[in-house]
Amino acid sequence: MSSANDGRQANMESTEIYREETFTDRRVGTIRRLTPVGADGSPDAARPVIFVGQAQVMTPMGALPISFELDAATLNGATAKFGEAAEQAVQQTMRELQEIRREQASTLVIPDAAGGALPNPSDLLGRGRPRR
């Protein structure tokens, strides 16, 4: 896979590989456990296990996936922190969406009267043009 911008290939870093496991209650969301491993696939105890929560928020345009890191050392700890972390991630996502909406609204182009798109008011009243 190469990038059109710089011609470099996307290479995986062999010192940053994780084994991924997925846990779900099939109701609220998913927790991914990322266990660090060496290039040969053996556990790498020098790096911490990472837990990532995933949930979906329904919007008028469909489901919006949200991912968030869970500050926990065990699956039990990640499960306990899931609800609060999900709520914070949803609130942050909503703030970001509102900011995007504000930015989009401020970029609307409104034609001005000097743009030539609107008729001259004098023409509408029958003034300003010589009569024949």
Secondary structure, DSSP 8 states (H G I E B T S, - for coil): -B-TTT--B----TTSEEEEEEEE-SSS-EEEEEEEE-TTS-B-TTS--EEEEEEEEEETTEEEEEEEEE--SSHHHHHHHHHHHHHHHHHHHHHHHHHHHHHHHHT-----GGGS-S--HHHHTT-SS---
